[in-house]
Amino acid sequence: LVTALTLDLVPAFSVRQYVYQGLPTAMLQSHFDEIFSSAYSVSVFTNWQGDRHSQLWLKVRDDERDGWRPASRWMDATLADRQVHPIPGGDPGHATEQLGVPGPWHERLPHFRAEFIPSSGQELQSEYLVPRQMAAGAFDALASLASHLAPVVQIAEIRTVAPDDLWLSPSYQRDTVALHFTWIKDMAAVTPVIAAMEHLLTPLGARPHWAKVFGMPPHVVRALYPRSAGFQDLLGRYDPDGKFRNGFIDKYFPAPR
């Protein structure tokens, strides 16, 4: 139960957004750190098919890269010359403005404009967060499932997350690579693919996003969090009657009796 919150604010800043198309999968593997440190925020969009990822999004702070402009080709990918949507066939006008047009941080860091439905609007989502040093193995695992992913994935995203000290955070005490999936809205079709993914990603330490679809059993999830026993102890000590719990919490973190 949070009773107080202190915000660590920073002055407002401006961001320019650029998109590259056709990033080779081999280039992402061999230059991962360089690519993901090249801008304030970096995302790779892919369907895990073929030997190229569809889009590389770079969100650059004006005050950190004053005067910088992108090359027309970088990492063997091509700079987009028109606005694009992450999902093939999506309306580019729904995405936040690209092509290096400067704008306030809150209108560039999201992928989608606030006044439109984000993503496709008809979807299920999953996300798995793996230790950064396991990213290459995770990429190979997902590539091996390409034929299973093709019918059910609208788009997938690769991003990085800094470590934190929150006990139940998927990025607790580790540099993290997040693997997001926007599925078609068909649970029956998606469920076996999720199971196949989890079979390969769990040995790599993948933690599922709490608010997205996953199928890992409770004992497996608890084992991924070093402080899970401490959290369960707090539940029993400070909320013995379960007033601030629900069925989901009780399933994954049953309080001691």
Secondary structure, 3 states (H helix, E strand, C coil): CCCCCCCCCCCCCEEEEEEEEEEEHHHHHHCHHHHHCCCCEEEEEECCCCCEEEEEEEEEECCCCCCCCCCCEECCEEECCCCCCCCCCCCHHHECCCCCCCEEHHHCCCCECCCCCCCCCCCEEEEEEEEHHHHHHHHHHHHHCHHHHCCCEEEEEEEEECCECCCCCCCECCCEEEEEEEECCCHHHHHHHHHHHHHHHHHHCCEECCCCCCCCCHHHHHHCCCCHHHHHHHHHHHCCCCCCCCHHHHHHCCCCC
